């Protein structure tokens, strides 16, 4: 028997299972776009006239946008830029920064800014996606059960409230159902579209890109609004990259090319075919694809698909938050791990309830998915543009591409992204300002946190005692020692931690074994092997230890020390005492108005950050906190 064939046969079922699972997590957003995307091309005052040639042209733009943006840009190229298996804009910026640091390049700060901007915009998009997906699905009641149409907003709000309320229980158990349900969803929308294509095969002309170009030229007065509507069909493209770490490249590609892309194309062509025979169906072309007796079940299935799409985005927001915390871009929010087996399943209460309030408020304020579509798109268009800019830096730094080669492909990406971004810019006055304001506010808070932490660190270092002076006093026997081990959280410098100085000042004793512990986060998602710990014996019972975690790791300090500390030290993390600093902040008299505002916000974020005890998973009964007042 051929061993290669046996191995391949064993892997095939596993790969198929992973591809089906990826359908529920990765493609939920882009998979629910048919609910509203094609309708928006011909709705409102900006919509083009409904006639057979325009319908074919619009369908051509949608199909070729899916091919060029999703298939070519993301599936074939961007997904290759994984940071040790992790994807997403923060992981990409971290990957580029890690290479730039090795080259001692000054680009690292600029790359960080782009990464923060993209991450902030993803949060803004996180408010809109659940709102428009769930509301557009529930609006199917206007077709399947008109007597219930006025309940659309209350039902949508109830679904969203329930969805966010169950997040604290974790999604591991229900997550196994996501793939099969979304597979049923794609199969259904593909079959519904195929029925109409068979009745009106002329719509197959849209497979020619010339039809889309001709349509834009012919409807040049509506060109930008049309492109903004077409962009709604590809808004989930960035999620493919962000969810790379869950499944890997191959299952995502298999799911896209075998199920998602064919079914999406069939459905969009089916909507064009339906409108060719009945222009009045523009009020809800997606739901009117189905026979009357299937419209209510289709509404239920669409609602389930929208919930799954929302769940995937909420989970992504939690993961993005934990990465940002680890990278030092956000305060230590409370993070709960909802699975004993997967560190990636987390729940962040503050993010959850902020998104819940925002989504429900958006549904109540905008009232219809058509109104929400006016605000939707600009944030993700800007994120895609930032990804293209970061691609240029990555191609040069990580792949060592020549300058002309990197410029050529980046220019092609930016041509597409720029056209969609310019088209969505017209939405700013009609609600598009909202995600931009939210994204800008989140990025400002991130920058204030980074600035405040650096200012605090510089202030502490300026007044701290060098470790060499402490060692000198210990050698002279000036400090009383007691039995046991103590761990002091420390910076990466050679100064004595403030908590240790306060302990000496108030208690006038020091443990026989003292660990000056620095916890570092790398630009890689996970830390492995010898790089996880660095140990230096300073003498007199003092040891400097650095624990390295990846930005996607859970920083479990006692567990890491138990596994990695040298056996010769006989260190038991469960019997050690952990000393932490608990600083309060004052604003100096010489601070300007702008600095005062930033310091005020920094102090608020610090007060509301979760305790280091919980974040580093220290045993609460063995933690001692020593306060200090620091003037910034």
Secondary structure per residue as TSV (DSSP state, phi and psi in degrees):
chain	resnum	aa	ss	phi	psi
A	1	X	-	360.0	139.1
A	2	X	-	-75.9	118.2
A	3	X	H	-66.1	-29.7
A	4	X	H	-66.3	-41.1
A	5	X	H	-65.4	-41.0
A	6	X	H	-61.0	-45.1
A	7	X	H	-63.0	-39.8
A	8	X	H	-65.4	-41.3
A	9	X	H	-65.4	-32.9
A	10	X	H	-71.3	-34.1
A	11	X	H	-79.7	-26.3
A	12	X	H	-59.1	-49.7
A	13	X	H	-61.0	-38.6
A	14	X	H	-64.6	-42.0
A	15	X	H	-65.7	-39.1
A	16	X	H	-64.0	-40.8
A	17	X	H	-63.6	-41.2
A	18	X	H	-66.5	-37.2
A	19	X	H	-65.2	-39.7
A	20	X	H	-67.4	-41.1
A	21	X	H	-62.3	-37.3
A	22	X	H	-64.3	-28.5
A	23	X	H	-57.6	-41.9
A	24	X	H	-74.4	-31.7
A	25	X	H	-94.4	-43.9
A	26	X	H	-86.8	-38.7
A	27	X	S	-106.1	10.1
A	28	X	H	-61.4	-42.7
A	29	X	H	-65.3	-55.8
A	30	X	H	-67.5	-25.6
A	31	X	H	-73.5	-21.5
A	32	X	T	-96.9	0.6
A	33	X	G	-61.8	-33.4
A	34	X	G	-59.0	-17.4
A	35	X	G	-60.6	-29.7
A	36	X	T	-139.8	-19.1
A	37	X	H	-63.9	-52.5
A	38	X	H	-68.0	-35.5
A	39	X	H	-58.1	-39.0
A	40	X	H	-67.8	-20.5
A	41	X	T	-66.3	-23.3
A	42	X	T	-126.6	16.7
A	43	X	S	-107.3	153.3
A	44	X	S	75.0	-176.9
A	45	X	T	-68.7	-21.8
A	46	X	T	-87.6	-9.2
A	47	X	-	-70.7	150.4
A	48	X	-	-77.6	163.4
A	49	X	-	-68.9	140.2
A	50	X	-	-85.0	104.4
A	51	X	-	-146.2	162.8
A	52	X	H	-54.2	-41.8
A	53	X	H	-68.3	-39.5
A	54	X	H	-68.3	-37.9
A	55	X	H	-63.9	-42.2
A	56	X	H	-64.6	-41.3
A	57	X	H	-63.1	-44.6
A	58	X	H	-64.0	-43.3
A	59	X	H	-62.5	-36.9
A	60	X	H	-62.9	-42.3
A	61	X	H	-62.3	-41.8
A	62	X	H	-64.9	-47.8
A	63	X	H	-61.7	-46.4
A	64	X	H	-75.8	-23.1
A	65	X	H	-67.9	-41.5
A	66	X	I	-62.1	-39.1
A	67	X	I	-70.8	-49.3
A	68	X	I	-75.5	-46.1
A	69	X	I	-77.7	-51.7
A	70	X	I	-82.1	-54.2
A	71	X	I	-67.6	-53.6
A	72	X	I	-76.4	-56.4
A	73	X	I	-66.9	-54.5
A	74	X	I	-84.3	-52.6
A	75	X	I	-68.3	-40.9
A	76	X	I	-89.1	-28.3
A	77	X	I	-118.8	-60.6
A	78	X	G	-61.9	-37.1
A	79	X	G	-63.9	-17.8
A	80	X	G	-72.8	-17.7
A	81	X	-	-90.3	67.5
A	82	X	-	-96.0	144.5
A	83	X	B	-96.3	85.2
A	84	X	T	52.2	44.5
A	85	X	T	99.0	-18.3
A	86	X	B	-94.4	145.8
A	87	X	-	-123.1	-176.4
A	88	X	S	105.6	162.8
A	89	X	H	-69.5	-33.4
A	90	X	H	-69.8	-40.6
A	91	X	H	-64.9	-37.7
A	92	X	H	-66.3	-44.8
A	93	X	H	-65.1	-36.2
A	94	X	H	-65.7	-39.4
A	95	X	H	-61.4	-46.2
A	96	X	H	-65.9	-40.0
A	97	X	H	-64.5	-37.2
A	98	X	H	-64.5	-37.4
A	99	X	H	-73.6	-39.6
A	100	X	H	-63.9	-37.1
A	101	X	H	-63.2	-38.9
A	102	X	H	-63.0	-34.0
A	103	X	T	-86.6	3.6
A	104	X	T	52.9	40.6
A	105	X	-	-85.9	149.2
A	106	X	T	-88.2	4.4
A	107	X	H	-75.4	-13.2
A	108	X	H	-56.5	-42.4
A	109	X	H	-66.9	-39.1
A	110	X	H	-65.8	-40.7
A	111	X	H	-62.9	-39.8
A	112	X	H	-61.4	-41.9
A	113	X	H	-61.4	-43.8
A	114	X	H	-62.5	-42.6
A	115	X	H	-62.7	-42.6
A	116	X	H	-65.4	-40.1
A	117	X	H	-62.2	-45.1
A	118	X	H	-63.7	-41.9
A	119	X	H	-63.8	-42.5
A	120	X	H	-62.3	-39.3
A	121	X	H	-69.8	-31.0
A	122	X	H	-65.5	-37.6
A	123	X	H	-61.2	-43.4
A	124	X	H	-62.5	-41.4
A	125	X	H	-64.7	-30.1
A	126	X	H	-63.7	-23.0
A	127	X	H	-76.0	-38.5
A	128	X	H	-83.6	-37.9
A	129	X	H	-60.2	-51.3
A	130	X	H	-60.9	-38.2
A	131	X	H	-63.7	-50.2
A	132	X	H	-73.3	-33.7
A	133	X	H	-67.9	-50.1
A	134	X	H	-67.9	-42.9
A	135	X	H	-65.6	-41.5
A	136	X	H	-66.1	-33.4
A	137	X	H	-69.6	-45.6
A	138	X	H	-66.3	-28.7
A	139	X	T	-63.8	-10.0
A	140	X	T	-61.6	-17.4
A	141	X	H	-60.9	-29.0
A	142	X	H	-64.9	-21.3
A	143	X	H	-99.2	-47.7
A	144	X	H	-83.2	-28.0
A	145	X	-	-148.7	75.7
A	146	X	G	-54.9	-29.7
A	147	X	G	-67.8	-16.0
A	148	X	G	-103.7	3.4
A	149	X	G	-58.8	-35.4
A	150	X	G	-71.6	-7.5
A	151	X	G	-91.6	3.3
A	152	X	H	-57.4	-47.2
A	153	X	H	-68.0	-48.9
A	154	X	H	-59.5	-39.6
A	155	X	H	-65.5	-44.0
A	156	X	H	-61.5	-43.1
A	157	X	H	-64.8	-39.0
A	158	X	H	-65.0	-43.1
A	159	X	H	-61.9	-46.1
A	160	X	H	-63.4	-44.1
A	161	X	H	-61.8	-41.8
A	162	X	H	-65.9	-42.4
A	163	X	H	-59.2	-45.8
A	164	X	H	-73.0	-30.3
A	165	X	H	-67.7	-30.4
A	166	X	G	-88.7	-0.7
A	167	X	G	-61.5	-33.3
A	168	X	G	-65.5	-17.4
A	169	X	G	-86.7	-8.4
A	170	X	-	86.4	162.0
A	171	X	S	-117.2	9.5
A	172	X	H	-59.7	-42.8
A	173	X	H	-72.1	-43.3
A	174	X	H	-82.7	-16.6
A	175	X	H	-62.4	-28.6
A	176	X	H	-66.4	-19.4
A	177	X	H	-86.0	-16.0
A	178	X	H	-59.5	-48.8
A	179	X	H	-58.6	-54.1
A	180	X	H	-59.3	-39.0
A	181	X	H	-65.4	-44.6
A	182	X	H	-69.7	-32.6
A	183	X	H	-61.3	-42.9
A	184	X	H	-62.2	-39.6
A	185	X	H	-61.0	-50.4
A	186	X	H	-65.4	-39.7
A	187	X	H	-61.6	-41.3
A	188	X	H	-66.1	-48.4
A	189	X	H	-68.3	-29.9
A	190	X	H	-67.6	-44.5
A	191	X	H	-65.2	-42.3
A	192	X	H	-61.2	-40.3
A	193	X	H	-68.1	-39.7
A	194	X	H	-61.9	-36.1
A	195	X	H	-56.3	-44.7
A	196	X	H	-74.6	-33.5
A	197	X	H	-63.9	-40.8
A	198	X	H	-61.2	-36.9
A	199	X	H	-74.7	-29.1
A	200	X	-	-135.5	73.2
A	201	X	G	-66.2	-11.5
A	202	X	G	-60.9	-22.4
A	203	X	G	-68.3	-13.8
A	204	X	G	-65.4	-12.8
A	205	X	G	-61.3	-21.6
A	206	X	G	-66.9	-13.6
A	207	X	G	-68.9	-11.7
A	208	X	S	-88.2	125.9
A	209	X	H	-64.1	-21.0
A	210	X	H	-63.3	-30.6
A	211	X	H	-63.1	-40.1
A	212	X	H	-68.0	-42.7
A	213	X	H	-63.4	-45.9
A	214	X	H	-60.2	-39.5
A	215	X	H	-61.7	-44.4
A	216	X	H	-64.3	-39.6
A	217	X	H	-67.4	-43.1
A	218	X	H	-66.7	-39.1
A	219	X	T	-104.5	44.0
A	220	X	G	-60.1	-26.8
A	221	X	G	-70.4	-21.1
A	222	X	G	-109.3	11.3
A	223	X	H	-57.2	-51.3
A	224	X	H	-66.3	-47.6
A	225	X	H	-59.1	-35.1
A	226	X	H	-65.4	-43.3
A	227	X	H	-63.6	-36.7
A	228	X	H	-64.4	-37.2
A	229	X	H	-70.6	-42.2
A	230	X	H	-61.1	-36.4
A	231	X	H	-60.9	-26.6
A	232	X	G	-59.2	-23.4
A	233	X	G	-76.5	-16.8
A	234	X	G	-118.3	12.2
A	235	X	T	-63.7	-21.5
A	236	X	T	-84.4	3.5
A	237	X	H	-61.1	-38.9
A	238	X	H	-65.6	-28.8
A	239	X	H	-65.4	-29.0
A	240	X	H	-59.0	-40.4
A	241	X	H	-76.8	-40.6
A	242	X	H	-63.8	-31.5
A	243	X	T	-93.8	12.8
A	244	X	H	-57.1	-40.1
A	245	X	H	-65.2	-20.9
A	246	X	H	-75.0	-33.7
A	247	X	H	-131.2	-26.2
A	248	X	-	92.5	169.4
A	249	X	H	-68.5	-45.7
A	250	X	H	-63.9	-48.6
A	251	X	H	-60.0	-35.6
A	252	X	H	-66.1	-43.0
A	253	X	H	-65.7	-42.1
A	254	X	H	-61.8	-46.5
A	255	X	H	-61.0	-39.8
A	256	X	I	-67.5	-51.2
A	257	X	I	-80.5	-23.4
A	258	X	I	-94.6	-27.1
A	259	X	I	-124.2	-59.1
A	260	X	I	-66.3	-56.1
A	261	X	H	-60.7	-48.9
A	262	X	H	-58.6	-42.4
A	263	X	H	-70.4	-38.1
A	264	X	H	-63.6	-45.0
A	265	X	H	-61.7	-44.7
A	266	X	H	-59.8	-40.5
A	267	X	H	-70.2	-43.6
A	268	X	H	-64.0	-40.6
A	269	X	H	-66.2	-36.3
A	270	X	H	-63.8	-39.9
A	271	X	H	-64.1	-39.9
A	272	X	H	-63.5	-41.0
A	273	X	H	-64.9	-41.2
A	274	X	H	-61.5	-44.8
A	275	X	H	-69.9	-22.7
A	276	X	H	-63.7	-36.8
A	277	X	H	-93.6	-21.6
A	278	X	-	-147.2	93.2
A	279	X	G	-65.0	-24.3
A	280	X	G	-69.7	-14.0
A	281	X	G	-71.1	-2.0
A	282	X	G	-61.8	-20.4
A	283	X	G	-63.0	-29.7
A	284	X	S	-163.9	68.8
A	285	X	T	-62.2	-29.9
A	286	X	T	-67.3	-52.6
A	287	X	G	-71.8	-27.1
A	288	X	G	-77.6	-5.2
A	289	X	G	-64.7	-29.3
A	290	X	S	-86.9	148.4
A	291	X	-	-59.5	156.3
A	292	X	H	-56.6	-39.6
A	293	X	H	-72.3	-14.6
A	294	X	H	-101.2	-3.4
A	295	X	H	-67.9	-38.5
A	296	X	H	-70.8	-45.4
A	297	X	H	-58.1	-35.7
A	298	X	H	-65.4	-36.4
A	299	X	H	-62.9	-42.4
A	300	X	H	-65.0	-42.8
A	301	X	H	-66.1	-40.3
A	302	X	H	-62.9	-39.0
A	303	X	H	-65.1	-41.8
A	304	X	H	-62.4	-42.7
A	305	X	H	-64.3	-38.9
A	306	X	H	-66.9	-37.6
A	307	X	H	-63.6	-43.4
A	308	X	H	-64.8	-41.0
A	309	X	H	-61.1	-41.6
A	310	X	H	-66.3	-40.4
A	311	X	H	-61.3	-42.5
A	312	X	H	-61.7	-40.0
A	313	X	H	-71.9	-37.7
A	314	X	H	-63.1	-45.7
A	315	X	H	-59.6	-40.6
A	316	X	H	-62.4	-37.5
A	317	X	H	-65.6	-38.2
A	318	X	H	-63.6	-46.0
A	319	X	H	-63.4	-41.4
A	320	X	H	-62.8	-38.3
A	321	X	H	-65.1	-44.8
A	322	X	H	-63.8	-37.5
A	323	X	H	-64.2	-44.3
A	324	X	H	-64.0	-37.3
A	325	X	H	-64.3	-46.8
A	326	X	H	-62.0	-36.1
A	327	X	T	-81.1	-0.3
A	328	X	T	79.7	21.4
A	329	X	S	-97.6	-11.9
A	330	X	S	-139.7	156.2
A	331	X	-	-62.6	166.1
A	332	X	-	-75.9	87.2
A	333	X	-	-70.2	156.5
A	334	X	-	-65.0	125.7
A	335	X	-	-122.5	123.5
A	336	X	E	-109.7	135.5
A	337	X	E	-94.7	120.7
A	338	X	-	-96.9	4.2
A	339	X	-	-139.1	138.4
A	340	X	S	-78.0	-14.3
A	341	X	S	-110.6	-22.8
A	342	X	-	-125.4	114.6
A	343	X	T	-68.7	-17.0
A	344	X	T	-78.2	-13.8
A	345	X	-	-89.8	102.4
A	346	X	E	-128.1	163.0
A	347	X	E	-135.3	124.5
A	348	X	-	-115.3	100.1
A	349	X	H	-54.2	-44.7
A	350	X	H	-62.3	-43.9
A	351	X	H	-66.0	-42.0
A	352	X	H	-58.9	-51.4
A	353	X	H	-76.5	-26.5
A	354	X	H	-66.4	-44.7
A	355	X	H	-64.9	-40.0
A	356	X	H	-60.4	-50.4
A	357	X	H	-60.3	-42.8
A	358	X	H	-65.5	-45.2
A	359	X	H	-63.2	-46.3
A	360	X	H	-65.7	-39.4
A	361	X	H	-64.0	-38.2
A	362	X	H	-65.1	-42.5
A	363	X	H	-62.1	-44.3
A	364	X	H	-67.2	-37.7
A	365	X	H	-76.5	-44.8
A	366	X	H	-87.5	-25.7
A	367	X	-	72.6	-36.7
A	368	X	S	-132.7	156.1
A	369	X	H	-67.4	-28.7
A	370	X	H	-63.9	-41.1
A	371	X	H	-67.7	-39.5
A	372	X	H	-64.5	-32.6
A	373	X	H	-61.1	-25.0
A	374	X	T	-67.2	-28.1
A	375	X	T	-96.7	-16.7
A	376	X	S	-86.9	137.7
A	377	X	S	119.7	-39.0
A	378	X	H	-63.6	-40.1
A	379	X	H	-66.6	-45.0
A	380	X	H	-72.6	-30.6
A	381	X	H	-64.0	-40.5
A	382	X	H	-69.0	-37.2
A	383	X	H	-63.4	-42.1
A	384	X	H	-64.1	-36.7
A	385	X	H	-65.3	-42.2
A	386	X	H	-63.0	-39.8
A	387	X	H	-60.0	-39.7
A	388	X	H	-65.1	-39.1
A	389	X	H	-65.7	-43.2
A	390	X	H	-66.1	-30.1
A	391	X	H	-59.7	-41.5
A	392	X	H	-59.0	-46.6
A	393	X	H	-64.2	-38.9
A	394	X	H	-69.8	-40.6
A	395	X	H	-60.9	-37.7
A	396	X	H	-76.1	-44.4
A	397	X	H	-82.3	-40.2
A	398	X	T	-94.6	-35.6
A	399	X	S	-102.5	-7.6
A	400	X	-	58.1	37.2
A	401	X	-	-68.2	151.9
A	402	X	-	-70.0	157.2
A	403	X	H	-60.2	-46.9
A	404	X	H	-61.2	-40.7
A	405	X	H	-63.9	-45.4
A	406	X	H	-65.1	-41.2
A	407	X	H	-64.7	-41.7
A	408	X	H	-61.8	-51.3
A	409	X	H	-69.6	-38.4
A	410	X	H	-63.1	-37.1
A	411	X	H	-63.6	-38.4
A	412	X	H	-63.8	-45.5
A	413	X	H	-60.2	-46.4
A	414	X	H	-68.5	-27.2
A	415	X	H	-63.3	-45.0
A	416	X	H	-68.7	-50.0
A	417	X	H	-63.5	-39.2
A	418	X	H	-64.3	-38.9
A	419	X	H	-64.6	-44.7
A	420	X	H	-67.7	-38.1
A	421	X	H	-65.5	-43.8
A	422	X	H	-62.7	-39.8
A	423	X	H	-64.7	-42.5
A	424	X	H	-72.2	-20.3
A	425	X	H	-61.6	-25.4
A	426	X	T	-66.7	-17.4
A	427	X	T	-81.7	-10.7
A	428	X	G	-55.7	-41.7
A	429	X	G	-75.1	-13.7
A	430	X	G	-111.9	29.2
A	431	X	T	117.6	-16.6
A	432	X	T	-65.5	-17.5
A	433	X	H	-65.7	-27.7
A	434	X	H	-61.6	-55.7
A	435	X	H	-63.7	-28.9
A	436	X	H	-68.2	-41.4
A	437	X	H	-65.8	-44.5
A	438	X	H	-63.1	-46.8
A	439	X	H	-61.0	-41.8
A	440	X	H	-63.7	-39.5
A	441	X	H	-65.8	-42.0
A	442	X	H	-65.5	-41.6
A	443	X	H	-64.7	-38.5
A	444	X	H	-61.6	-41.9
A	445	X	H	-64.8	-38.8
A	446	X	H	-62.1	-45.6
A	447	X	H	-66.0	-37.9
A	448	X	H	-64.6	-40.1
A	449	X	H	-63.7	-45.5
A	450	X	H	-62.6	-44.5
A	451	X	H	-64.0	-43.8
A	452	X	H	-65.8	-40.4
A	453	X	H	-64.2	-39.5
A	454	X	H	-66.4	-42.0
A	455	X	H	-64.0	-41.2
A	456	X	H	-64.0	-44.4
A	457	X	H	-61.8	-44.9
A	458	X	H	-62.9	-37.5
A	459	X	H	-67.4	-41.5
A	460	X	H	-66.7	-44.5
A	461	X	H	-63.4	-35.5
A	462	X	H	-63.9	-27.4
A	463	X	H	-111.8	0.7
A	464	X	-	-78.9	157.2
A	465	X	-	-89.3	133.2
A	466	X	B	-62.7	145.0
A	467	X	H	-60.6	-32.7
A	468	X	H	-59.6	-36.7
A	469	X	H	-68.2	-38.6
A	470	X	H	-64.6	-43.6
A	471	X	H	-61.5	-36.6
A	472	X	H	-64.4	-44.0
A	473	X	H	-65.6	-37.8
A	474	X	H	-65.2	-40.2
A	475	X	H	-64.8	-30.0
A	476	X	T	-83.8	-3.6
A	477	X	T	74.3	22.6
A	478	X	-	-79.1	-14.7
A	479	X	S	-116.4	129.5
A	480	X	E	-73.5	135.8
A	481	X	E	-110.6	145.6
A	482	X	E	-125.6	158.8
A	483	X	E	-69.0	153.6
A	484	X	E	114.7	-179.6
A	485	X	E	-120.9	140.8
A	486	X	E	-128.8	140.5
A	487	X	E	-117.9	122.7
A	488	X	E	-112.8	122.7
A	489	X	E	-67.3	130.6
A	490	X	-	-133.5	160.3
A	491	X	-	-80.0	-177.0
A	492	X	S	-85.3	4.4
A	493	X	S	-91.5	-169.5
A	494	X	S	-108.7	28.9
A	495	X	B	-99.9	158.7
A	496	X	-	-77.1	130.5
A	497	X	-	-58.6	144.9
A	498	X	H	-59.4	-37.6
A	499	X	H	-61.8	-36.7
A	500	X	H	-67.6	-42.1
A	501	X	H	-63.2	-40.4
A	502	X	H	-68.8	-34.1
A	503	X	H	-65.0	-43.3
A	504	X	H	-64.4	-38.6
A	505	X	H	-65.4	-42.4
A	506	X	H	-93.0	-38.4
A	507	X	H	-102.9	-20.5
A	508	X	-	57.1	32.1
A	509	X	E	-140.2	161.2
A	510	X	E	-141.9	141.3
A	511	X	E	-67.3	157.9
A	512	X	E	-65.1	-35.9
A	513	X	E	-116.5	119.0
A	514	X	E	-121.1	124.7
A	515	X	E	-108.1	117.2
A	516	X	E	-90.7	101.3
A	517	X	E	-101.4	125.4
A	518	X	E	-114.7	126.2
A	519	X	E	-103.0	118.8
A	520	X	E	-113.2	150.8
A	521	X	E	-117.0	127.5
A	522	X	-	-89.3	170.0
A	523	X	S	-85.0	8.1
A	524	X	S	-101.9	151.2
A	525	X	S	-66.4	-30.7
A	526	X	-	-138.9	148.4
A	527	X	-	-105.9	136.9
A	528	X	-	-133.8	155.9
A	529	X	G	64.6	-151.5
A	530	X	G	-60.4	-23.4
A	531	X	G	-68.3	-11.8
A	532	X	G	-71.3	-22.7
A	533	X	E	-143.8	143.9
A	534	X	E	-130.2	127.8
A	535	X	E	-125.7	135.8
A	536	X	E	-137.0	124.0
A	537	X	E	-85.0	113.4
A	538	X	E	-88.5	-9.2
A	539	X	E	91.5	164.4
A	540	X	T	58.2	28.4
A	541	X	T	81.0	5.4
A	542	X	E	-97.0	139.5
A	543	X	E	-135.9	134.5
A	544	X	E	-101.4	122.8
A	545	X	E	-126.4	135.1
A	546	X	E	-119.2	122.2
A	547	X	E	-100.5	130.6
A	548	X	E	-107.5	126.0
A	549	X	E	-120.6	151.5
A	550	X	-	-80.5	163.4
A	551	X	T	-71.5	-10.7
A	552	X	T	-105.4	5.3
A	553	X	S	-87.5	156.6
A	554	X	-	-89.2	119.9
A	555	X	-	-78.0	75.3
A	556	X	-	-87.9	94.2
A	557	X	H	-66.1	-51.0
A	558	X	H	-58.0	-41.8
A	559	X	H	-63.7	-43.8
A	560	X	H	-64.5	-40.8
A	561	X	H	-67.7	-37.1
A	562	X	H	-63.4	-37.7
A	563	X	H	-81.1	-30.8
A	564	X	H	-111.9	-20.3
A	565	X	S	-64.3	142.6
A	566	X	-	-56.8	136.6
A	567	X	G	-62.7	-28.8
A	568	X	G	-63.0	-22.1
A	569	X	G	-79.3	-17.4
A	570	X	-	51.6	44.3
A	571	X	-	-88.1	127.1
A	572	X	-	-113.8	106.7
A	573	X	T	-63.4	-22.0
A	574	X	T	-83.6	-8.5
A	575	X	T	-113.3	-3.1
A	576	X	S	-80.8	159.1
A	577	X	E	-104.3	131.2
A	578	X	E	-105.0	121.9
A	579	X	E	-104.6	126.0
A	580	X	E	-123.0	148.2
A	581	X	E	-87.2	142.9
A	582	X	E	-127.9	92.1
A	583	X	E	-89.4	144.9
A	584	X	E	-115.7	153.5
A	585	X	E	-121.3	144.0
A	586	X	E	-123.7	157.0
A	587	X	-	-102.4	125.8
A	588	X	-	-64.3	154.1
A	589	X	T	-66.7	-26.1
A	590	X	T	-87.4	-0.1
A	591	X	-	-70.8	137.5
A	592	X	-	-75.3	175.1
A	593	X	H	-62.9	-42.2
A	594	X	H	-65.7	-44.1
A	595	X	H	-65.1	-37.3
A	596	X	H	-61.6	-41.1
A	597	X	H	-64.4	-43.7
A	598	X	H	-66.2	-41.7
A	599	X	H	-66.6	-34.7
A	600	X	H	-62.8	-46.3
A	601	X	H	-67.2	-38.1
A	602	X	H	-62.6	-41.6
A	603	X	H	-64.2	-39.9
A	604	X	H	-63.0	-45.5
A	605	X	H	-63.1	-38.2
A	606	X	H	-65.8	-43.1
A	607	X	H	-63.7	-31.3
A	608	X	H	-94.4	-0.1
A	609	X	S	-72.7	149.3
A	610	X	-	-71.0	156.7
A	611	X	-	-66.5	147.8
A	612	X	H	-61.5	-29.3
A	613	X	H	-56.1	-47.8
A	614	X	H	-72.8	-40.7
A	615	X	H	-63.7	-43.7
A	616	X	T	-89.9	4.1
A	617	X	T	58.2	42.6
A	618	X	-	-80.5	149.5
A	619	X	-	-66.0	115.1
A	620	X	G	-55.8	-34.9
A	621	X	G	-73.2	-5.1
A	622	X	G	-120.8	21.8
A	623	X	E	-110.0	133.7
A	624	X	E	-120.5	124.8
A	625	X	E	-106.5	133.1
A	626	X	E	-119.0	122.4
A	627	X	E	-82.6	156.6
A	628	X	E	-154.1	144.9
A	629	X	E	-105.9	125.7
A	630	X	E	-123.4	129.8
A	631	X	E	-92.8	122.6
A	632	X	-	-101.3	360.0
